[in-house]
Amino acid sequence: MERAIATLRSGGVIAVVEDFGNVTAVFAVLASQFATPDAVNDLAAHARGVLAATLTTARAEELNCPALERRRSPAWTPRYGVSVEGAVGVSTGISAADRALTIRLLADPATHAKDLVRPGHIMPAIVGPRGSLERPYGPEAAHDLVVLAGLQPSAVFSHVLAGLDPLAPSAAPAFAEKLGWPLVHVNDVVAWRASHERLVHVVSEGVVETTEGPFRVRIYENDIDRDSHIALIRDPVGAMPAEAPLVRLHSQCLTGDILHSRRCDCGDQLRLAMRAVAQAGHGAIVYLRQEGRGIGLIQKIRAYALQDLGVDTVEANLRLGFAPDERDYAVAAQILRDLGMLDVRLLTNNPQKVQALTRLGVHVASREPIEVAPTPDNARYLATKRDRMGHLLTEVAATGTKA
């Protein structure tokens, strides 16, 4: 990480490898403000993919580069905006000099929308406010690295090709070493940010008496989007237990947690988690404001209506234009860091939560199942989580229910 940041700061090129889940790609990355004709030519010659330059969501709006409509593209596809090129000083737009000028314009804070024409030969890649903490992919990591280097917030990148196909991540170290480029993985960037930045702070604290006994309550506010999240904490009495604290990451489900909906297992899981943490005597339930797997309450109820027509929860999200699971656990990892719980036993049936916390610098010593017995009302919902989302649900498998 330190070598990559220093290289970008000095105008050099680095390699970034995607390594989240099944998403794999290799990118060549240069800070946009250093896009000279020679640098652009070298980048294009070695990487051989399409050149794109990152912009924050706010900057893309200022420059009138709206995001292109996504049609049947997977979640990890870069969020491209309308292509552009410089309005002055550009001929065909495709030469190295023309593309370098356009890229530098995108990085220049003095550039206005009128300084660009559309369409052009450079694709903006729009990056959200949390960068790789929100989307752990190559363009977001490239953007974060340029920001960490203290440069103008834009990175020019290209997929690296080997012959006719994308370069395999396993071949990236030899490729980068041959060119003398530092190589980092997206996970490196995410872990670095999670361990070096403070994203949450406590805004209030108290004690709540529950049916499972008293819990210390902390309300955390997210410094980026101002959302608030809750930690229910059970502190050990006497000596610190030898086992790691028991932790549950629970995404808000108003219908299940409060209204006792029978079509999901969320409310039952919350109550089981409170009982388990109380019995363990040391741990926390991090209650995250991520209703409907991150799509919000309004869209969740619309998804219910689609489910009533026969589709499952995954397909309902897709039809509404969302990924099957839009949740993010960067804030949860920050809360655990604030609680001093960086080595945990995680109450979950979802392997993706284990992967997310590991990527964010929290060591998951063990995964503890938290299964709810299926009922006629939620069997299809649970089977969908098992069959389409990879949740580890042995009791559902025993029913023979299909999604």
N, C-alpha and C positions, 0 to 999 in steps of 0.2 A: 504493500500500500504506500509506504513512504517513498519508495523509488518511483512508483507510478505517478504520484502527486508531483514529485520533483521534476520528472520528465515532462509532464504536461506544462508545468510552470515555465520550463525552459524552451517550450515550443516543439517538443518531440512527440512521437507517436507511441501509443501503448496498445496492448491487446487486452480485450475484456471477454471473458468466457461466461456464457450463461450456464447455470448449473442447478436451476430450481426445478425439481420434479423431472418431468419428461421433456422439458424445454431445453434444447441444446443449440447453441450457435456461438460463433466467434466473431468479434467485431474489432476493427482497427479504429482507433479513436485519436483525435487531435483537438486541442482547444480552438474554437472557431476564430478567436481573435488573431491567431497565428496562421491563418489560412492564406499562405502565399501561393502563387502559381506552381512553384516547385513542390511545395508541401502537398498541395492538392493532387498534383500529377503523381507523386510517389505513393500517396495514399490510394489513389485509384488503381495504380499499376500493381501494387502488392495485394490489395484486398479484392479488387475486381468486381465489387458489388455496387449498388446504387448509393450515391452520396446523399446523406440527410443531415440536417442540423437541428439540434434540440432547442426548444423554446419552452418557457414556462407557460402555463395556461393563461396567466394574466398578460404576458408579453405577446402571445399569439393573438389575443383579442386586440391589444393595442395596435398591432401591425396588420390587422384585418386578414389573419390567416386562420379561418375557421377550420375546425376538424372535419375531415371527410366522413361521410356516412359509412358506418361499418356494415358490411353485408356478408354474412357467412364467414367472417374472419375469426380465427381463434383468439382467445383473450390475450395471448402473449404477442400478438401482432403490434408493432409500433403504432401509436396513435398519430397517423399522418395528418397534416393539414394541407390546405391548398398550396400548390407549388408556386414558387416565386423566383424572380431574378431582379437584379438592380435596374432601376428605371433610367439611370444615366451611366455612361461609360461601359456599357455592355453591347456587344455586337450580336452574335448568334446565341449567346448564353451558354454554349456547351464547351467552349475552350476552358483550359485550366485557369487562365487569367480571369475569364468571365465568372466562372463558378467560385473562384477564390474571392472575388469582389463581393458577390452576393452573400457568401457565407460570412464575410467580415461585417457586412451591413446588418445581418441578423444579430450579430454579437454586439454591435455598437449601440449603446443606450441613446445616442443622438438620432438614430434612424426613426423615421416616421412611416406610417402606412403609405404615404404618397411617394416615398423613395423606392417603392417596390412595384413591379408589375406582376400580374397573375393571368394565366399560369406561367411557369418558368421552368428552370432546369434543376432547382434545388427543392427538395421536399422538407418542410419543417416536420419534426417529430415532437409532438406536444407532451410535456412532462408535467405531472401533477405536483402539488405543493409538497408532498412527502417523498417524491422521487422514488428511489429503490425501496424505501420502507413501505410504500404503497403498492408498487408493481416491481417485483424483483427480477427485472429483465435488463438486457444490455443497454438500450438507450438511456434508461433511467440511471443506471450505474455510471455510464459515461458522463451524464450531466452532473451527477453528484460529485464525481471525481474532479471535474473542472471547477465546481464551486468550492470544494475542499482545498483546491490549489490557490484559491483567492483570485480567480480570473473572472472575466465577464461570463455570465451564466449561459453559455451555449457551447455545445460540443459537436463537432462534425464527425460522423461515423459512417462506416460501411461494413456490411457483412463480408466476411472473408470466404472466398471460394477456392476450391481445389479442383481444377479441371472444370467440369460442368456442375459440380455439386458443392454444397456448403462444406467448409472445412470441419472435420470432426473435432470435438473438444479434446479428444485423446491426442490429436496431432498438433494441438495448439502450442504446447511447450516447445517442441522442436521448431515450429514455424517462427515463434517469437524469438527464440534464441538465435536462429539464423540471421534475423534482422536486427538483433540487439534491442528489441522492444521489451520493456517490463510487461509481465502478464499478471493480471488479477482476475479473480472470479467474482461474480456478482455477490456471492455469499460473503466474500471478504469485505466488500463495500458495505453491505447491510450490517454485518457484525461490527465494523469500525464505527459506523454512525450510531448504532444502538449503544455502544460502550463509551462513546465520546460526547454524545449530545444528551441533554436533558429535555425530554419532550412533554413531561407532565409535572404538575406540582399540586400539593395538597391545598385545598381551599377550605375544608372544614373537617372536623374529626369529633367523634363521640362514641357512645356505647348504646347498642340496641339490645333489648331483651327479646329473645325468640323462644319458640317451643323447644329449641335445641340448646337453650342457655344463652348467656351473653356473648355478643360478638363486638369487638371494636370495629368501628366503621370509619373509613376514610373516603372522602369525596375528592377525586382527582379531576383536574381540568386539563384538557389537551391544549398546549400552547399554540398548536397550528390551527385547528378547526374549532376550538373553544368548546368542544363536546365535553361532557362530564361523565366519569365512570366511577364505579363504587368498588371498594375492597372491603369484604367482610373478613375480619382477621380473628383467629383464635390463637392467643399467646400461651406459651407453655407456662405451667405453674412449677416453680422450682428449677431444677437443672434442665438444660436444653436436651431434648430427646436425641438419641443417636441417629434415628432415621431422619431423612430429609423431610421437610414440611410437605403436607398433602395439599395440593392446589387444584382448583377447578377454574377453568376459563369458561364462563357462562355468558352467552350472548342473549341480550334481552329478548324475551318473547312475551309480549303483553297478553296475547291470547292464551298462552299456555301457563305462564307464571301467575297471572292475575285472574283471568277469566276461566281458568281450568279447562281449556279446550281439550277435547279428547282425541283430536286428530294428530297430535304430536306428543312427544315424550318430554318436552322441555320442563314443564312444571314439576313433574315427578323427578326428573334429574336434579333440579335445583334443590328440592327437599332432601333427596338422597345425599347430595353433596354436603349440605349443611349438617346433616347427621354424621356423615363420615368424618368431616373436618372437626366437628365437636368431639367425637369419640377419639380421634387421633390426638387432640389436645394441642396441635401445632400445625398451622396452615392458613390458607386463605381461599376465599371465593372471589375472583375478580369478575365483577358483573359489568359487561361491556354493552354500550349503547349501540348495538348492531342488529336491530330488529330485522327479521326476515332474511337471515344470512347476509345482512348488509344492504338490503334494498329499501328498507324503511317500511313503516306501518302501512302507508297508503298503497304502495306497490304490493306489499304482502297480501292485503285483502283482495287486490285484483288477481293475484296469483291463486288465492283460494277459489275465486270464481272460475278460473280456468281449470283448476283441479276438479271442481264439481262437474265439469264437462267431460272429464275422463283422462286428462293428462296428469303426469306425476309432478312432483315438486321441481325436479330438474327441468323438465320440458316447459313448465309454467314460467320459470325464470327466463329461460331462453326466449320464449315467445314475447316476453316483455322487454327484451333487449339487454338482459343482464347475463353475467356468467352464472353457472350453477351455484357458486358460493363467492360472494363479493367481500367476505370478511377479511379483516386485517388485524394482526396480533402484535404490531409494533408497540402500541400503547400498553398492551398487557405486559409485554416484556419490560417496559420502562417502569410500570407499577411494581412488578416483582423485584426489579433492581432496587427501587426505593425502599421496599420492605426487607431487603437483604436476603431475598429468597432466589438465589441464582442456581441452586441445586435442589430440584423438586421431584416429588412423586406426583405425576399428573393424572387426575381423574378424567378420563376421556375414552371414547370409543373411536375417535377420529385420528388416524395416523398423521394427517396434515397438520394438526395442532402440535404434535411432537416435532415434526420437521420445522414448523414455523418458529417455535421457541428455540430450537437448537440453532437455527440460522441467525436468531437474534441474540445469541450469547447466553441463553439459559440452558443449563444442563438438566436433561430429563433423566433422572436416575432410574425411573421405572414408569411404565404406563399402567394405571390401575383402572380396570373396566368399571363402567357405571351403567349397566344395562337395566332397562325397564321391561318387564314382561309384556309381550305384544298383546293387544286386544283387537277385537274385530274393527274398532274405529281407527287404530293407528298402525295396523299390520302392514298395509301397503306403503305408508309413509316410511316405516322402518326398513322395509324391504328395499325401497328406493335408495335409502341412505347406504344400505349394505351393497346393493348390486351396482349402483351407478356412481356412488361417491366413495366407495372403499371403506366404509365404517366397519369395524370389527364387532359384529353382532351375532353371537352364536345362538342365542335364544330365538332370534328371528329365523335363522337358517334352519332350525329344527322344525319350524312350522311348515316349511315348504312353500311359503308365500312368494310369489314373483312380483317384481315391480311392474 
